[in-house]
Amino acid sequence: MPYKNHEDRIKNLRRYYHEHKDAFKAYREKHKEKNKEYHKQYQKDRKNDEEYRKKQNKKVLAWYHTNFEKNKEKNNARNRAWRANNKGIINFHTNKRYTAKKQRLPIWTTEENLKQIKAMYALAAVLNKNTNTAWHVDHIIPLQGKTVSGLHVFENLQIIPAIENIRKRNNFEESDG
């Protein structure tokens, strides 16, 4: 019987498995009994793999800690420089986390929407760097206003001077029109 789609095929296989569960279990037991050496070796190899991974993890962690301690100042300086040059990215991620925590980031947000929002924060960072005025990315409808609550979406964002954003606070003024 041809299947309309992959989901129908999977559903049919699951149904068949549940109807014949005992037969599948008996087959597995018979196979295990017939191939004892293979299963013993499989269990041994699996155990060895786990031990090997644990040893490797310890080696990697030891290497990381020694190198981190050796180059601590250099790494910290590099991280400070990166943060100074990427304020927009830092602000984007900070606000993304905040809005997700406050449940103001909708579940239908796509990667494209996030790229647009990230670009908005990057533009605000460039304006801050290149002008003598501080700029903020503002939510037109506040996330936690007194009368309304907006979402953290591109359409609800605007770049405005910081002084206006501070003055605005969590208020929302409806325009006549």
Backbone torsions as a table, in degrees:
resi	resn	phi	psi	omega
1	MET	NA	122.4	179.2
2	PRO	-72.1	146.1	-178.8
3	TYR	-101.2	144.4	179.1
4	LYS	-69.2	-39.8	-179.6
5	ASN	-154.7	175.1	-176.6
6	HIS	-63.0	-37.7	-178.2
7	GLU	-62.6	-40.5	177.8
8	ASP	-62.4	-40.1	-179.6
9	ARG	-64.2	-45.6	179.5
10	ILE	-63.3	-43.9	179.5
11	LYS	-59.3	-42.9	179.9
12	ASN	-65.4	-41.8	178.5
13	LEU	-63.6	-42.2	178.4
14	ARG	-63.1	-43.2	178.6
15	ARG	-60.0	-45.6	179.9
16	TYR	-61.5	-42.9	-179.9
17	TYR	-61.3	-46.4	-179.0
18	HIS	-65.4	-33.8	178.1
19	GLU	-70.5	-28.7	-175.4
20	HIS	-119.2	31.4	-175.6
21	LYS	-56.8	-43.6	-178.6
22	ASP	-63.9	-39.4	179.5
23	ALA	-65.7	-40.2	178.3
24	PHE	-64.5	-42.0	-179.8
25	LYS	-63.8	-43.7	178.9
26	ALA	-62.7	-40.9	179.1
27	TYR	-62.4	-44.9	179.6
28	ARG	-61.2	-44.1	179.2
29	GLU	-62.8	-43.0	179.6
30	LYS	-62.7	-43.9	179.6
31	HIS	-63.6	-41.6	179.9
32	LYS	-63.7	-42.5	179.5
33	GLU	-65.1	-40.5	-177.6
34	LYS	-70.1	-31.4	-174.8
35	ASN	-118.2	50.9	-176.5
36	LYS	-58.5	-45.3	-177.1
37	GLU	-61.6	-42.7	178.7
38	TYR	-59.5	-46.2	-177.7
39	HIS	-67.8	-37.0	176.1
40	LYS	-61.5	-47.0	-179.9
41	GLN	-63.6	-40.0	179.0
42	TYR	-59.9	-47.4	179.6
43	GLN	-63.2	-40.1	179.4
44	LYS	-64.2	-46.5	178.7
45	ASP	-61.5	-41.2	-179.7
46	ARG	-62.6	-43.4	178.5
47	LYS	-63.9	-42.9	178.8
48	ASN	-62.9	-38.9	178.1
49	ASP	-61.4	-41.8	179.7
50	GLU	-64.4	-43.8	178.5
51	GLU	-62.7	-41.9	179.2
52	TYR	-61.7	-44.3	179.9
53	ARG	-62.2	-40.9	178.8
54	LYS	-62.3	-43.7	178.9
55	LYS	-62.6	-44.7	-179.9
56	GLN	-62.3	-42.3	179.1
57	ASN	-60.3	-42.2	178.8
58	LYS	-63.4	-41.9	179.4
59	LYS	-63.0	-45.9	-178.4
60	VAL	-63.2	-44.9	179.3
61	LEU	-62.9	-41.1	179.0
62	ALA	-63.4	-44.6	178.6
63	TRP	-61.2	-44.8	-178.8
64	TYR	-60.7	-47.5	-177.3
65	HIS	-65.3	-40.5	179.7
66	THR	-67.3	-43.9	179.6
67	ASN	-68.7	-35.2	178.5
68	PHE	-64.1	-44.2	179.8
69	GLU	-66.1	-39.2	179.6
70	LYS	-63.1	-41.6	-172.6
71	ASN	-109.6	26.4	-174.6
72	LYS	-57.0	-49.2	-178.1
73	GLU	-64.8	-42.2	179.7
74	LYS	-63.4	-43.9	179.0
75	ASN	-64.6	-42.6	179.3
76	ASN	-63.3	-40.7	178.7
77	ALA	-64.5	-42.3	178.5
78	ARG	-63.1	-42.2	179.7
79	ASN	-66.1	-40.5	177.6
80	ARG	-62.2	-42.6	179.4
81	ALA	-63.7	-42.1	179.8
82	TRP	-63.1	-45.5	-179.8
83	ARG	-62.4	-37.9	179.8
84	ALA	-66.5	-33.5	-177.7
85	ASN	-90.0	-6.8	-175.2
86	ASN	-131.1	46.2	-179.4
87	LYS	-59.5	-38.0	-178.9
88	GLY	-61.7	-43.4	-180.0
89	ILE	-66.0	-42.3	179.9
90	ILE	-63.2	-45.5	178.9
91	ASN	-63.3	-39.5	178.4
92	PHE	-59.7	-51.5	-177.1
93	HIS	-66.8	-36.9	178.2
94	THR	-62.6	-47.4	-178.8
95	ASN	-71.6	-32.3	176.8
96	LYS	-63.2	-43.9	178.9
97	ARG	-65.9	-44.7	-179.3
98	TYR	-60.0	-47.6	-176.9
99	THR	-69.6	-32.7	176.2
100	ALA	-66.8	-41.2	178.8
101	LYS	-63.4	-40.2	178.9
102	LYS	-82.3	2.1	-178.9
103	GLN	57.8	43.3	177.6
104	ARG	-110.0	-0.1	175.7
105	LEU	-98.2	111.9	-174.3
106	PRO	-65.8	151.2	-178.7
107	ILE	-70.0	-20.3	-179.8
108	TRP	-85.2	5.0	178.8
109	THR	-62.9	127.8	-179.2
110	THR	-99.6	171.0	176.6
111	GLU	-60.6	-36.7	179.7
112	GLU	-64.1	-42.1	176.5
113	ASN	-61.1	-43.3	180.0
114	LEU	-64.8	-35.5	177.1
115	LYS	-64.1	-40.8	178.2
116	GLN	-63.3	-43.3	179.2
117	ILE	-64.7	-41.9	179.6
118	LYS	-62.0	-39.5	178.5
119	ALA	-64.7	-35.7	178.0
120	MET	-62.9	-45.1	178.7
121	TYR	-66.9	-36.3	178.1
122	ALA	-65.2	-41.6	178.3
123	LEU	-62.8	-41.6	177.6
124	ALA	-62.1	-39.1	179.2
125	ALA	-65.7	-39.5	178.3
126	VAL	-65.3	-43.0	178.1
127	LEU	-61.7	-41.8	177.7
128	ASN	-60.3	-40.1	-176.5
129	LYS	-73.6	-36.9	-170.9
130	ASN	-100.1	-4.5	178.7
131	THR	-124.0	169.1	178.2
132	ASN	-90.2	8.8	-178.4
133	THR	-113.2	141.6	175.1
134	ALA	-83.5	136.6	-178.4
135	TRP	-120.9	144.5	176.8
136	HIS	-124.1	152.3	167.7
137	VAL	-89.9	119.4	-172.6
138	ASP	-112.0	145.7	171.9
139	HIS	-88.8	119.4	-178.8
140	ILE	-57.9	-52.1	172.0
141	ILE	-97.3	115.2	-174.3
142	PRO	-56.4	149.3	179.6
143	LEU	-67.0	-32.8	179.1
144	GLN	-136.1	62.8	179.9
145	GLY	-76.7	170.5	-179.5
146	LYS	-74.7	-36.4	-176.7
147	THR	-110.1	-26.6	-179.7
148	VAL	-137.4	160.5	175.1
149	SER	-132.6	126.8	-179.0
150	GLY	-97.7	-178.3	179.0
151	LEU	-113.9	160.0	176.7
152	HIS	-88.6	78.2	179.1
153	VAL	-128.4	158.2	-176.3
154	PHE	-55.5	-41.0	-176.7
155	GLU	-66.5	-18.5	-178.9
156	ASN	-100.1	10.3	-177.6
157	LEU	-111.1	148.9	173.6
158	GLN	-149.7	152.5	176.1
159	ILE	-100.6	121.0	-179.3
160	ILE	-134.7	161.0	176.0
161	PRO	-59.0	144.3	-175.7
162	ALA	-58.0	-38.5	-177.9
163	ILE	-61.8	-38.4	177.9
164	GLU	-68.3	-39.9	179.8
165	ASN	-65.0	-40.1	179.2
166	ILE	-67.2	-40.0	179.8
167	ARG	-66.2	-37.2	-177.0
168	LYS	-68.0	-38.3	-178.0
169	ARG	56.7	-134.7	-178.7
170	ASN	-98.5	21.8	-177.1
171	ASN	-88.8	151.7	177.3
172	PHE	-131.2	120.7	179.4
173	GLU	-106.3	119.9	177.8
174	GLU	-77.3	135.8	177.7
175	SER	-92.1	144.0	178.1
176	ASP	-78.0	116.5	179.1
177	GLY	162.9	NA	NA
